Amino acid sequence: MKILILGAGQVGSSLAKNLASEANDITLVDVDEFLLRSLQDRLDIRTVCGMASHPDILRRAGADDADMVIAVTDSDETNMVACQVAYTIFHTPTKIARVRHVEYLSVPQLFNQEALPIDVLISPEQLITNYIQRLIEHPGALQVLDFADGLVQLVAVKAYYGGPLVGHQLKELREHMPNVETRVAAIYRRGQPIIPEGSTVIEADDEVFFITASRNTRAVMGELRRLDKPYKRIIIGGGGNIGKSVARALEHRYQVKLIDHNPERTRTISQELEKTIVLLGDTADQDLLLDENIENTDVFCALTNDDEANILSAMLAKRLGARKVMSLINRASYVDLVESGTIDIAISPQQATIGSLLTHIRRGDVVKVHSLRRGAAEAIEAIAHGDETTSRVVGRTIDELNLPPGTTIGAIIRDGDVLIAHHDTRIESEDHVILFLVDKSRVADVEHLFQVGITFL
């Protein structure tokens, strides 16, 4: 596939790295020549220096025969105009744009073929808000990812001493929970993946990914760790687009306070939000945090635009007694560093955004992609089409499938029902199949598996 990526920032460069490794023809456009040269030295991609929305720059980049344009510059306006130019002049089939400002997103009639011809809108703020909201709704989870419009969840938890299943084989899970269907998709032990089998013993500190119907998530978590009490009190550090969006999503179910250092912004936010207490101050001000009872706070979310400020304020909040701390971190090199320390959860905007973008890039009928483990692993929701003569999966049991190494099928959604996958589960046409890949390099094999041909027999 020939793809133009406009913008070589954190998301654009991470996406180029992801896609270049999958034998795509990638061209990256940015105004920063030094940054492009650095990326070209490391990745198998073409680069073009110039303004991404200019027709001559897009032509130089190869827009005449591109399959897709992904506009992820720092400017909403540049992204939108670039998609317009790609549509009007080059007739590019698929146009994806990152749009951040809610003022644009709140007017859906802007984005259609007669106005701004953007096929897919990506809003990082909304993706991160949804991500944080799911974590707060499931205390103790490291990740909570939805599939099949929320019917199924893939959940990552750290196994602790005291969890009923810790120190036991996985096959005992059914004895512990005879009325709950679940499947462990992967286990990471000291950073290395383990493909789970019935005889696999769960150890303390294992990072366990399991798939289950959403209604059973909390019950399964209770097998791997002592269940945390539901959260009540939330403090958000930072009143930017993300901080405000998270506060708005949470304020009717939790006691929410928001801290920001900008007087004008705090005044505006206090008028826009209904129940959130908005405070003017520094998120790393120890006296302010103590005055606001940080020691009785369930979750502190550091969501400013400054990685260092987020890390320091989250570490301070944890030291002062906050039960859980989350930090928004843009630099990929910081994520592993902070999660091994006092910060409970590092949130990467790039990974959230890239997963959403990959959904529209994957071959075959893929309706959802989540990028995991800093891009090393993926979870995919794919739809099976065809019949036994035209499909490699339809009409076959999971045992009969030639799955790539390190790939597991966790669940199947059929006519709205959630079926947890077993070795003898037979896949039918139009099933939604949830797969976990510990090795992202096997994605092409999975795509190939779900593509329909004239005949395969």
C-alpha positions in Angstrom: 0.0 0.0 0.0 1.3 3.5 -0.9 0.7 5.8 2.1 1.6 9.5 2.6 2.1 10.5 6.2 1.9 14.3 6.7 3.6 15.4 9.8 6.8 13.8 11.4 5.9 14.5 15.0 5.5 11.8 17.7 2.5 10.2 16.0 3.7 10.6 12.4 7.2 9.2 13.1 5.8 6.3 15.2 3.3 5.5 12.5 6.0 5.5 9.8 8.1 3.1 11.9 5.1 0.8 12.4 4.1 0.8 8.7 7.5 0.7 7.1 8.2 -2.6 8.9 5.1 -4.1 7.1 6.4 -3.7 3.5 4.3 -0.6 2.8 5.5 2.2 0.5 5.8 5.1 3.0 6.5 8.8 2.3 6.8 11.2 5.2 6.2 15.0 4.7 7.3 17.7 7.2 8.8 21.2 7.3 11.7 20.1 9.5 14.5 18.9 7.2 16.8 17.8 10.1 14.1 15.6 11.6 13.3 14.0 8.2 16.9 13.3 7.6 17.2 11.6 11.0 14.2 9.4 10.3 15.3 8.5 6.8 18.6 7.3 8.2 16.7 4.9 10.6 13.7 3.8 8.5 13.1 2.5 5.0 10.9 5.4 3.9 11.0 8.4 1.5 10.8 11.9 2.9 9.8 15.2 1.4 10.4 18.6 3.1 7.7 21.2 2.7 4.2 22.4 3.8 2.0 19.3 3.8 -1.1 21.1 2.5 0.6 22.6 -0.6 -0.3 20.8 -3.9 3.2 20.8 -5.3 4.6 19.2 -2.1 1.9 16.5 -2.2 2.7 15.9 -5.9 6.4 15.5 -5.1 5.5 13.1 -2.3 3.6 10.9 -4.8 0.0 11.8 -4.2 -0.9 11.1 -7.8 -1.1 7.4 -7.1 -1.2 7.2 -3.3 -3.8 4.8 -1.7 -4.0 6.8 1.5 -3.2 10.2 3.0 -2.8 10.4 6.8 -2.6 14.0 8.0 -1.2 14.2 11.5 0.6 17.6 11.6 0.3 19.8 14.7 -2.2 22.0 12.9 -5.8 21.0 12.5 -6.2 23.5 9.6 -3.2 22.1 7.7 -4.6 18.5 8.1 -8.0 19.5 6.9 -6.7 21.5 3.9 -4.3 18.7 3.0 -7.2 16.2 2.8 -9.2 18.7 0.7 -6.3 19.0 -1.8 -5.7 15.3 -1.9 -9.4 14.8 -2.7 -9.8 17.6 -5.2 -6.6 17.4 -7.2 -5.3 13.8 -6.7 -8.5 11.9 -6.0 -6.8 10.0 -3.2 -9.2 7.1 -2.1 -8.7 7.3 1.6 -8.1 10.5 3.7 -7.5 10.4 7.4 -6.9 13.5 9.5 -6.1 14.2 13.1 -8.4 17.0 14.4 -8.0 18.1 18.0 -10.1 21.2 18.5 -13.6 20.4 19.8 -15.0 23.4 18.0 -14.5 21.5 14.7 -15.5 18.1 16.0 -18.8 19.5 17.4 -20.0 20.3 13.8 -20.2 16.9 12.1 -21.6 18.3 8.8 -18.2 19.9 8.2 -16.8 16.5 7.3 -18.3 15.0 4.2 -17.5 14.8 0.5 -19.3 18.0 -0.2 -17.6 20.0 2.5 -14.3 18.7 3.9 -13.7 15.3 2.3 -12.2 13.5 5.3 -13.0 9.8 5.5 -11.8 9.2 9.0 -11.4 11.7 11.8 -8.9 10.9 14.6 -9.3 12.8 17.9 -6.5 12.0 20.3 -8.2 13.9 23.2 -11.3 11.7 22.9 -9.3 8.5 22.5 -7.3 9.3 25.7 -10.4 10.4 27.6 -12.1 7.0 26.8 -8.9 5.2 27.8 -8.6 6.9 31.2 -12.3 6.5 31.9 -12.1 2.7 31.4 -9.1 2.5 33.7 -11.0 4.5 36.4 -14.1 2.3 36.0 -11.9 -0.8 36.5 -9.7 -0.2 39.6 -6.4 -2.1 39.5 -6.4 -2.6 35.7 -3.3 -1.6 33.7 -5.2 -1.5 30.4 -8.9 -2.0 29.5 -9.6 -2.2 25.7 -13.0 -2.5 24.2 -14.0 -4.7 21.2 -17.3 -5.4 19.5 -18.8 -2.0 20.6 -18.0 -2.8 24.2 -19.4 -6.3 24.4 -15.9 -7.8 24.9 -12.9 -6.4 26.8 -9.2 -7.2 26.8 -7.8 -6.4 30.2 -4.2 -6.3 31.4 -3.6 -6.7 35.2 -0.5 -7.4 37.3 -0.9 -10.7 39.3 -0.4 -10.2 43.0 0.2 -12.5 45.9 -3.2 -13.2 47.4 -5.0 -13.6 44.0 -6.8 -17.0 44.1 -5.2 -18.1 40.8 -1.6 -17.0 41.6 0.6 -20.0 42.0 -1.9 -22.3 40.2 -2.3 -23.6 36.7 -4.5 -21.8 34.2 -6.8 -24.8 33.7 -7.9 -24.3 37.4 -9.6 -21.0 36.4 -12.7 -22.9 35.2 -13.0 -24.7 38.5 -12.7 -21.4 40.4 -15.3 -19.7 38.1 -17.6 -22.4 36.6 -20.1 -19.9 35.4 -17.7 -17.3 33.9 -16.1 -17.7 30.5 -12.7 -16.2 30.0 -9.4 -16.8 28.2 -5.9 -15.7 29.0 -4.5 -14.3 25.7 -1.0 -13.7 26.8 1.3 -13.4 29.9 4.4 -11.2 30.1 6.9 -12.3 32.7 9.9 -10.0 33.4 9.0 -8.4 30.1 9.0 -11.5 28.0 5.9 -13.0 26.4 4.6 -16.5 27.4 2.0 -18.2 25.3 -0.5 -19.5 27.9 -1.4 -23.2 28.1 -3.6 -25.1 30.5 -0.5 -26.1 32.5 1.0 -22.6 32.7 1.3 -21.5 36.3 0.5 -17.8 37.1 3.3 -16.1 39.1 3.2 -13.0 41.2 4.1 -9.9 39.1 3.1 -11.5 35.8 1.3 -9.1 33.5 -1.7 -11.1 32.4 -3.9 -10.2 29.4 -7.3 -11.8 29.5 -10.4 -11.6 27.3 -13.9 -11.8 28.6 -17.4 -10.4 28.2 -17.5 -7.0 29.7 -19.9 -8.0 32.4 -17.4 -10.5 33.8 -14.3 -8.2 33.8 -14.3 -7.5 37.5 -14.9 -11.1 38.5 -11.9 -12.3 36.4 -9.7 -9.6 37.8 -10.5 -10.9 41.3 -8.8 -14.2 40.4 -5.5 -12.5 39.8 -5.3 -9.9 42.5 -7.2 -8.6 45.5 -9.9 -6.3 44.0 -9.4 -2.6 44.6 -12.3 -0.6 46.1 -14.1 1.5 43.5 -12.6 5.0 43.0 -14.4 8.1 44.3 -12.0 11.0 44.5 -10.1 12.1 41.4 -7.6 15.0 41.0 -6.6 16.1 37.5 -3.4 18.0 36.9 -3.7 20.2 33.8 -6.6 22.0 32.2 -5.8 21.6 28.6 -8.0 19.8 26.1 -7.4 16.4 27.6 -7.7 17.4 31.2 -10.9 19.3 30.6 -12.3 16.4 28.5 -11.5 13.8 31.2 -13.1 16.0 33.9 -16.2 16.4 31.9 -16.5 12.6 31.3 -16.0 11.8 35.0 -17.6 14.7 37.0 -21.1 13.2 37.2 -19.9 9.9 38.7 -16.9 10.9 40.8 -15.7 13.8 43.0 -13.4 15.6 40.5 -10.9 18.5 41.1 -8.9 20.0 38.4 -5.7 22.1 38.9 -4.2 24.5 36.3 -1.7 27.3 36.5 -3.4 29.6 33.9 -5.8 32.1 35.5 -7.8 32.7 32.3 -8.1 29.0 31.5 -9.2 28.1 35.0 -11.9 30.8 34.8 -13.1 29.4 31.4 -13.1 25.8 32.6 -15.0 26.6 35.8 -17.8 28.0 33.6 -17.8 25.1 31.1 -17.8 22.3 33.7 -20.8 21.6 35.9 -19.5 19.8 39.0 -15.7 19.8 38.8 -13.9 22.0 41.4 -11.4 24.0 39.4 -8.3 25.3 41.3 -5.7 27.8 40.2 -2.2 26.6 41.1 0.8 24.4 40.3 0.3 20.7 40.0 3.7 20.1 41.7 2.9 22.4 44.6 3.2 20.2 47.7 1.2 22.6 49.9 -1.7 22.8 47.4 -1.9 19.0 47.1 -1.9 18.6 50.9 -4.6 21.3 51.2 -6.7 19.3 48.7 -6.3 16.1 50.7 -4.1 14.3 48.3 -3.6 11.5 50.8 -7.3 10.6 50.5 -7.3 10.9 46.7 -8.0 7.6 44.8 -6.5 8.7 41.5 -4.2 11.6 40.5 -4.0 12.1 36.7 -1.2 14.3 35.4 -2.4 15.5 32.0 -0.5 18.6 31.1 1.4 19.0 27.8 4.8 18.8 29.6 6.2 15.3 30.1 8.6 16.3 32.9 5.9 18.3 34.8 3.6 15.3 34.5 6.2 12.8 35.8 7.3 15.0 38.7 3.8 15.9 39.8 2.6 12.3 39.6 5.7 11.1 41.7 5.0 13.8 44.3 1.3 12.9 44.5 2.2 9.3 45.0 4.7 10.1 47.7 2.1 12.3 49.5 -0.3 9.3 49.6 -2.4 9.2 46.4 -3.7 5.7 45.9 -3.0 5.5 42.1 -1.2 7.9 39.8 -1.4 8.2 36.0 0.8 10.3 33.9 0.4 11.4 30.2 3.8 10.9 28.5 4.6 11.7 24.9 8.2 10.6 24.7 8.2 6.8 24.1 11.6 6.5 25.8 10.1 7.8 29.1 7.2 5.2 29.3 9.2 2.2 30.3 11.3 4.3 32.6 8.4 5.7 34.7 6.3 2.5 34.8 9.2 0.7 36.5 9.1 3.3 39.3 6.5 5.0 41.4 4.1 5.9 38.6 1.3 3.3 38.2 0.2 3.9 34.7 2.0 5.8 31.9 -0.5 6.9 29.1 1.0 7.2 25.6 -1.1 9.4 23.2 0.8 8.0 20.3 -0.1 4.4 21.1 -3.8 5.3 21.5 -3.8 7.2 18.2 -1.8 4.7 16.2 -4.1 1.8 17.2 -7.1 3.9 15.8 -5.1 4.6 12.6 -4.1 1.0 12.1 -7.8 0.0 12.1 -8.1 1.8 8.7 -4.9 0.5 7.3 -5.1 -3.2 7.9 -5.9 -5.4 5.0 -8.9 -7.7 5.2 -12.0 -6.7 7.2 -10.4 -5.4 10.4 -12.7 -3.3 12.5 -10.6 -2.6 15.5 -6.8 -2.6 16.3 -5.2 -1.9 19.7 -1.4 -1.3 19.7 0.1 -2.9 22.9 3.4 -3.2 24.7 4.8 0.0 23.1 3.9 -1.3 19.6 5.5 -4.7 20.0 2.1 -6.5 20.2 -1.4 -6.0 18.8 -4.9 -7.0 19.5 -7.2 -7.2 16.4 -10.9 -7.6 15.8 -11.4 -9.1 12.3 -14.5 -10.3 10.6 -14.6 -13.7 8.9 -16.2 -13.7 5.4 -16.9 -16.3 2.7 -17.4 -20.0 3.1 -15.3 -23.1 3.4 -14.1 -22.9 -0.2 -13.2 -19.2 -0.2 -12.0 -18.6 3.3 -9.1 -20.0 5.3 -11.0 -19.7 8.6 -14.7 -20.2 8.0 -16.0 -23.7 8.7 -12.8 -24.6 10.6 -12.2 -25.1 14.3 -9.5 -23.1 16.0 -7.4 -26.2 16.3 -7.5 -26.5 12.5 -6.3 -22.9 11.8 -2.8 -22.3 10.7 -2.3 -19.4 13.1 1.1 -17.6 13.1 3.4 -18.3 16.1 2.5 -16.2 19.1 -1.1 -15.6 18.0 -4.1 -16.6 20.0 -7.8 -16.3 19.4 -9.5 -15.1 22.5 -13.2 -14.6 21.7 -15.8 -14.7 18.9 -18.8 -12.5 18.7 -21.7 -14.1 16.8 -25.1 -12.4 16.4 -24.4 -10.3 19.5 -23.4 -13.3 21.7 -19.9 -13.5 23.1 -18.2 -17.0 22.7 -14.9 -17.5 24.5 -12.7 -19.4 22.1 -11.8 -23.1 22.8 -9.8 -25.5 20.6 -13.0 -27.0 19.1 -14.8 -23.7 18.5 -15.8 -23.5 14.8 -15.7 -20.2 13.1 -18.7 -19.1 11.0 -19.1 -16.5 8.3 -19.6 -13.0 9.7 -18.1 -13.9 13.1 -16.1 -11.1 14.7 -12.8 -12.8 15.8 -10.6 -11.2 18.6 -6.9 -12.1 18.2 -3.9 -11.3 20.3 -0.5 -11.2 18.6 2.6 -11.1 20.9 4.7 -10.4 17.8 3.4 -7.6 15.6 5.5 -8.7 12.7 3.0 -11.5 12.2 0.2 -9.1 11.3 0.5 -9.7 7.6 0.0 -13.4 8.1 -3.2 -12.8 10.1 -4.4 -10.4 7.4 -3.7 -13.0 4.8 -5.6 -15.6 6.9 -8.8 -13.5 6.9 -8.7 -12.4 3.2 -11.3 -14.0 1.0 -10.2 -15.6 -2.3 -11.9 -17.2 -5.3 -11.0 -20.6 -3.9 -8.5 -22.0 -1.4 -9.4 -25.7 -1.8 
